[in-house]
Amino acid sequence: MVEQAPFLALLSTDGCHLCEDAKRLLNDLQITFELVDIIDDEELIAAYGDKIPVLMFEGAQQALFWPFNNEQIEQYLSFYGISSTQ
């Protein structure tokens, strides 16, 4: 049985220029992530509406809140056992 890597999400919404910056950082590091628009989920809006962009693994207890840089992204991934160089 092949173990899948945890699902990495970038919480964002349309028109968020900081979210665009975060996407660029992740793409520059060639990190696979799912873009999640919080506008479709009332709970996400309530929890993260004024905090996006937010990077988080599905089911994780800890998220990475903006502002973050390449080194912080690497540390966050490493905490969950993921290498961005995979």
MODELLER restraints for C-alpha pairs under 7 A, 6 or more apart:
rsr = mdl.restraints
at = mdl.atoms
rsr.add(forms.Gaussian(group=physical.xy_distance, feature=features.Distance(at['CA:6:A'], at['CA:57:A']), mean=6.21, stdev=0.5))
rsr.add(forms.Gaussian(group=physical.xy_distance, feature=features.Distance(at['CA:6:A'], at['CA:58:A']), mean=6.53, stdev=0.5))
rsr.add(forms.Gaussian(group=physical.xy_distance, feature=features.Distance(at['CA:7:A'], at['CA:57:A']), mean=5.51, stdev=0.5))
rsr.add(forms.Gaussian(group=physical.xy_distance, feature=features.Distance(at['CA:7:A'], at['CA:58:A']), mean=5.34, stdev=0.5))
rsr.add(forms.Gaussian(group=physical.xy_distance, feature=features.Distance(at['CA:8:A'], at['CA:33:A']), mean=5.01, stdev=0.5))
rsr.add(forms.Gaussian(group=physical.xy_distance, feature=features.Distance(at['CA:8:A'], at['CA:34:A']), mean=6.20, stdev=0.5))
rsr.add(forms.Gaussian(group=physical.xy_distance, feature=features.Distance(at['CA:8:A'], at['CA:56:A']), mean=5.77, stdev=0.5))
rsr.add(forms.Gaussian(group=physical.xy_distance, feature=features.Distance(at['CA:8:A'], at['CA:57:A']), mean=4.44, stdev=0.5))
rsr.add(forms.Gaussian(group=physical.xy_distance, feature=features.Distance(at['CA:8:A'], at['CA:58:A']), mean=6.37, stdev=0.5))
rsr.add(forms.Gaussian(group=physical.xy_distance, feature=features.Distance(at['CA:9:A'], at['CA:33:A']), mean=5.44, stdev=0.5))
rsr.add(forms.Gaussian(group=physical.xy_distance, feature=features.Distance(at['CA:9:A'], at['CA:34:A']), mean=4.72, stdev=0.5))
rsr.add(forms.Gaussian(group=physical.xy_distance, feature=features.Distance(at['CA:9:A'], at['CA:35:A']), mean=5.83, stdev=0.5))
rsr.add(forms.Gaussian(group=physical.xy_distance, feature=features.Distance(at['CA:9:A'], at['CA:36:A']), mean=6.31, stdev=0.5))
rsr.add(forms.Gaussian(group=physical.xy_distance, feature=features.Distance(at['CA:9:A'], at['CA:55:A']), mean=5.79, stdev=0.5))
rsr.add(forms.Gaussian(group=physical.xy_distance, feature=features.Distance(at['CA:9:A'], at['CA:56:A']), mean=5.39, stdev=0.5))
rsr.add(forms.Gaussian(group=physical.xy_distance, feature=features.Distance(at['CA:9:A'], at['CA:57:A']), mean=6.07, stdev=0.5))
rsr.add(forms.Gaussian(group=physical.xy_distance, feature=features.Distance(at['CA:10:A'], at['CA:33:A']), mean=6.68, stdev=0.5))
rsr.add(forms.Gaussian(group=physical.xy_distance, feature=features.Distance(at['CA:10:A'], at['CA:34:A']), mean=6.16, stdev=0.5))
rsr.add(forms.Gaussian(group=physical.xy_distance, feature=features.Distance(at['CA:10:A'], at['CA:35:A']), mean=5.00, stdev=0.5))
rsr.add(forms.Gaussian(group=physical.xy_distance, feature=features.Distance(at['CA:10:A'], at['CA:36:A']), mean=5.90, stdev=0.5))
rsr.add(forms.Gaussian(group=physical.xy_distance, feature=features.Distance(at['CA:10:A'], at['CA:53:A']), mean=6.62, stdev=0.5))
rsr.add(forms.Gaussian(group=physical.xy_distance, feature=features.Distance(at['CA:10:A'], at['CA:54:A']), mean=5.68, stdev=0.5))
rsr.add(forms.Gaussian(group=physical.xy_distance, feature=features.Distance(at['CA:10:A'], at['CA:55:A']), mean=4.59, stdev=0.5))
rsr.add(forms.Gaussian(group=physical.xy_distance, feature=features.Distance(at['CA:10:A'], at['CA:56:A']), mean=6.57, stdev=0.5))
rsr.add(forms.Gaussian(group=physical.xy_distance, feature=features.Distance(at['CA:11:A'], at['CA:35:A']), mean=6.27, stdev=0.5))
rsr.add(forms.Gaussian(group=physical.xy_distance, feature=features.Distance(at['CA:11:A'], at['CA:36:A']), mean=4.86, stdev=0.5))
rsr.add(forms.Gaussian(group=physical.xy_distance, feature=features.Distance(at['CA:11:A'], at['CA:37:A']), mean=6.02, stdev=0.5))
rsr.add(forms.Gaussian(group=physical.xy_distance, feature=features.Distance(at['CA:11:A'], at['CA:38:A']), mean=6.24, stdev=0.5))
rsr.add(forms.Gaussian(group=physical.xy_distance, feature=features.Distance(at['CA:11:A'], at['CA:52:A']), mean=6.22, stdev=0.5))
rsr.add(forms.Gaussian(group=physical.xy_distance, feature=features.Distance(at['CA:11:A'], at['CA:53:A']), mean=5.52, stdev=0.5))
rsr.add(forms.Gaussian(group=physical.xy_distance, feature=features.Distance(at['CA:11:A'], at['CA:54:A']), mean=5.10, stdev=0.5))
rsr.add(forms.Gaussian(group=physical.xy_distance, feature=features.Distance(at['CA:11:A'], at['CA:55:A']), mean=6.33, stdev=0.5))
rsr.add(forms.Gaussian(group=physical.xy_distance, feature=features.Distance(at['CA:12:A'], at['CA:19:A']), mean=5.75, stdev=0.5))
rsr.add(forms.Gaussian(group=physical.xy_distance, feature=features.Distance(at['CA:12:A'], at['CA:35:A']), mean=7.00, stdev=0.5))
rsr.add(forms.Gaussian(group=physical.xy_distance, feature=features.Distance(at['CA:12:A'], at['CA:36:A']), mean=6.07, stdev=0.5))
rsr.add(forms.Gaussian(group=physical.xy_distance, feature=features.Distance(at['CA:12:A'], at['CA:37:A']), mean=5.09, stdev=0.5))
rsr.add(forms.Gaussian(group=physical.xy_distance, feature=features.Distance(at['CA:12:A'], at['CA:38:A']), mean=6.03, stdev=0.5))
rsr.add(forms.Gaussian(group=physical.xy_distance, feature=features.Distance(at['CA:12:A'], at['CA:52:A']), mean=5.58, stdev=0.5))
rsr.add(forms.Gaussian(group=physical.xy_distance, feature=features.Distance(at['CA:12:A'], at['CA:53:A']), mean=5.19, stdev=0.5))
rsr.add(forms.Gaussian(group=physical.xy_distance, feature=features.Distance(at['CA:13:A'], at['CA:37:A']), mean=4.75, stdev=0.5))
rsr.add(forms.Gaussian(group=physical.xy_distance, feature=features.Distance(at['CA:13:A'], at['CA:38:A']), mean=6.02, stdev=0.5))
rsr.add(forms.Gaussian(group=physical.xy_distance, feature=features.Distance(at['CA:13:A'], at['CA:39:A']), mean=6.47, stdev=0.5))
rsr.add(forms.Gaussian(group=physical.xy_distance, feature=features.Distance(at['CA:18:A'], at['CA:53:A']), mean=6.54, stdev=0.5))
rsr.add(forms.Gaussian(group=physical.xy_distance, feature=features.Distance(at['CA:19:A'], at['CA:52:A']), mean=6.87, stdev=0.5))
rsr.add(forms.Gaussian(group=physical.xy_distance, feature=features.Distance(at['CA:19:A'], at['CA:53:A']), mean=4.99, stdev=0.5))
rsr.add(forms.Gaussian(group=physical.xy_distance, feature=features.Distance(at['CA:22:A'], at['CA:53:A']), mean=6.82, stdev=0.5))
rsr.add(forms.Gaussian(group=physical.xy_distance, feature=features.Distance(at['CA:25:A'], at['CA:70:A']), mean=6.77, stdev=0.5))
rsr.add(forms.Gaussian(group=physical.xy_distance, feature=features.Distance(at['CA:29:A'], at['CA:84:A']), mean=6.97, stdev=0.5))
rsr.add(forms.Gaussian(group=physical.xy_distance, feature=features.Distance(at['CA:31:A'], at['CA:84:A']), mean=5.94, stdev=0.5))
rsr.add(forms.Gaussian(group=physical.xy_distance, feature=features.Distance(at['CA:38:A'], at['CA:44:A']), mean=5.43, stdev=0.5))
rsr.add(forms.Gaussian(group=physical.xy_distance, feature=features.Distance(at['CA:38:A'], at['CA:45:A']), mean=5.66, stdev=0.5))
rsr.add(forms.Gaussian(group=physical.xy_distance, feature=features.Distance(at['CA:39:A'], at['CA:45:A']), mean=6.38, stdev=0.5))
rsr.add(forms.Gaussian(group=physical.xy_distance, feature=features.Distance(at['CA:51:A'], at['CA:65:A']), mean=6.94, stdev=0.5))
rsr.add(forms.Gaussian(group=physical.xy_distance, feature=features.Distance(at['CA:52:A'], at['CA:66:A']), mean=6.80, stdev=0.5))
rsr.add(forms.Gaussian(group=physical.xy_distance, feature=features.Distance(at['CA:53:A'], at['CA:65:A']), mean=6.69, stdev=0.5))
rsr.add(forms.Gaussian(group=physical.xy_distance, feature=features.Distance(at['CA:53:A'], at['CA:66:A']), mean=5.76, stdev=0.5))
rsr.add(forms.Gaussian(group=physical.xy_distance, feature=features.Distance(at['CA:54:A'], at['CA:63:A']), mean=6.71, stdev=0.5))
rsr.add(forms.Gaussian(group=physical.xy_distance, feature=features.Distance(at['CA:54:A'], at['CA:64:A']), mean=5.76, stdev=0.5))
rsr.add(forms.Gaussian(group=physical.xy_distance, feature=features.Distance(at['CA:54:A'], at['CA:65:A']), mean=4.78, stdev=0.5))
rsr.add(forms.Gaussian(group=physical.xy_distance, feature=features.Distance(at['CA:54:A'], at['CA:66:A']), mean=6.16, stdev=0.5))
rsr.add(forms.Gaussian(group=physical.xy_distance, feature=features.Distance(at['CA:55:A'], at['CA:63:A']), mean=5.85, stdev=0.5))
rsr.add(forms.Gaussian(group=physical.xy_distance, feature=features.Distance(at['CA:55:A'], at['CA:64:A']), mean=5.01, stdev=0.5))
rsr.add(forms.Gaussian(group=physical.xy_distance, feature=features.Distance(at['CA:55:A'], at['CA:65:A']), mean=6.52, stdev=0.5))
rsr.add(forms.Gaussian(group=physical.xy_distance, feature=features.Distance(at['CA:56:A'], at['CA:63:A']), mean=4.66, stdev=0.5))
rsr.add(forms.Gaussian(group=physical.xy_distance, feature=features.Distance(at['CA:56:A'], at['CA:64:A']), mean=6.23, stdev=0.5))
rsr.add(forms.Gaussian(group=physical.xy_distance, feature=features.Distance(at['CA:74:A'], at['CA:84:A']), mean=6.78, stdev=0.5))
rsr.add(forms.Gaussian(group=physical.xy_distance, feature=features.Distance(at['CA:77:A'], at['CA:83:A']), mean=6.32, stdev=0.5))
